[in-house]
Amino acid sequence: MKRVLVILPNAFELLEGAAFIDVLGWANDCGDTPIEVTTAGITAEVTCTFGTFKLLPDTTLSQVCVDEFDAVAIPGGFEAHGFFEEAYSDLVLQTLRDFDRQQKPVASICVGALSLAKSGILNGRRATTYHLSDGKRRRQLSEMGVNVEDTSIVTDGNITTSTSPATAIDVALKLVEQLTGAENARRVRHELGFT
């Protein structure tokens, strides 16, 4: 059994968070290795970007023991809706550092990479983030000591980053691959109808 923590900061993008939860759920049901997903918020209730959907995560991040998980994932969100207030919190940043310190897979979609960079785990490493808006987010990533690549998904060791919501399914499948192998990830991709 593999266990994955999905961090859901307030104002996270529903599409991106759902990609992790859904793909990992498919992997659990039709893959060759059971995968359990636990969602965690800073608070007991989180609001998605655009304020139209509220969720009750499984637990709060302060209750999480990193040793009990095999990987962590974090979606992106919108700054205008308050995403970085929690995504840059000490608790989120320390959790990301703890997973990286143990060399466990760390996956982010879109501006979720900025949380990874803010934590310091991307310092001197290759990564990417949101590529539109005149490159603002990529400049921010670079200013945090990251070697920014102009590609849709970048994996550097145990860390995967990506450019936009359009990459969400592929990032989640990359996480399945890291946890259970390439053949199982191909099987899950096929069962999802992406092959």
N, C-alpha and C positions, 0 to 999 in steps of 0.2 A: 504494500500500500504506500502510495506517495501522497503527501499532504502539501497543499499549496495555499498560501495566504494571499488574498487579494485585498489590498488596502484601498479603501474608498473615501478619499478626502471629500469634504463638502464641495459641491459644485463640480464634481467629476462628470465626465461625458458618459452618459448612459450607454451609448453604442460601444464605447471602448471597454467599460467595465463588463458589460454583457458579453462581449466577445470572449473574454477570459473565462467567465463563468459557464457560458454555453459550450465552448469548445472543450474545456476540461470536463464538463458533464458528459458530453458525447464520448470523450476518451474513457471515462469511467465505465460507461455503459457498453461500449462496443470495442474498446481497445483491449490489449492483452495484460494491462496492469491497472488495478484499481487506483483511482485518484480522488481524493477527498478535497473539496474546496471549502475554505473558511473565509468569510468576508469580515473585515474589521474597519470600523470608523473611529474617528477621534471621539465622537459622541455616539449615543445610542440610536440616533436618527440622523440621516444625512439627506440632503437635498441635491438632486442632480443639477447640472448646468441648465439654465433657462428657468429653473425654479418650478417646473411643472410636475415633478415626480419625487416623492419621498420614499426612502428605503430604511428598513431596520436591519443593519448588518448583524451577522451572527454574534459578534462580540465587539468590545472596544479594544483598541490597539494597546491600551495600558495593561490589558489582561493577557496579552499574547506572550508566549515563551518561544523564542526563535528556534530553540533546540528541537521543538516538536514539529517543525515544518521542513520540507525539502526545497522549497522555492518561494519566492515572493513576486507579486505582480502589482503594478500600479498604472492605472489609466491616466490620461491627461484630463484637462478641464479648462474652463475659461477664467482668465484673470478678472475680467469685468464682473463676474459673478462670485468672486472670492476664493477661487480654487487654491491660490498660493498661500492663503492665510493658514490653511491646514497642511497643504502639501509641503510647505517649508517649515512646519513645526518641528521642534526639537525631537518629539516622539517619533514622527515619521522618518526624519533624517537618521536618527540613531538606529531605528529598526532596519533601514536599508544598509547602514554600515555593518550591523551585526550579521545580516545575511551574507554580505560580500566577504566579510572577515572569515566566514566559514566556507567560502567558495561555493555557495549554493547559487543556483540560477536566480537572476534578478531580471525581470522583464518590464519594460515600459512601452507605452504607446504615446506618440505625439509629444506634448509638452510634459508628460510624466518624466521624460529624460532630464528636465531641468531640476526636478527633485533629486534625482540621482547625482547630478553634477553639484548641486548645493550641498549634498552630504559629503562630497569629496571623493566618492568612489570612482568617479570618471576622470579624475585628475591624471592627465597624460595619456589617457586611453582614447580609442576611437569610438565615436558615437554620432548620432544624428537626432534631429528633432524637427518640429514643424518647419516646412520649407517655404511657405507662402508669406504674405504680409511683409514683402520687401526684405525677407531674411532676418527680421528682428529676433526671432527666437534662436536662430542659429548663431547670431552674433552674441547673444546672451550666453549660449552654451560655450562658445569659444572663449569669452571673457572669464569663464569659470575654469579655464585650464584644460578644456577638452579639445581633442583633435577631431574637428567636425568633418564628416564625409558627406558628399552629395549623392546619397543613395537612399533608397526607401527603407531598408532595414540594415542595421549594422549589429553584428555580434562580435564582441571582443571578450574572449574568454567566457566567463560565466554571465556576462551582461549583454542583454539585447535591447536596442532602442529603435525607434522608427519615426517616420515623418508625419503621419496623419491618421485620422480615423479609417482611411481606406486600407491601411495595413493591419488593422486589428486582428482579423482572422489569422493572417500569416504569422503574426507575432505569437498569438496563442498556440498555434500549431508548432512553432519553433520551441516553445516552452514544453509542449508534449514530447517533442523529439529529445530535448535535453534531459528530460526526466525518464523517458521510457525507450528511447531509440528511434532511429529513422524509419524502420519498417512499420512500427506501430503508428508513428505520425502519419505515414502514407495511408495506412488503413483508416485512420480517423478522418483524414482529408477526404478519402473516397466515400466513406459513409456519410459525411456532411454534403457530398455532392459537388465538391470543388475539383474533381478530377474527371 
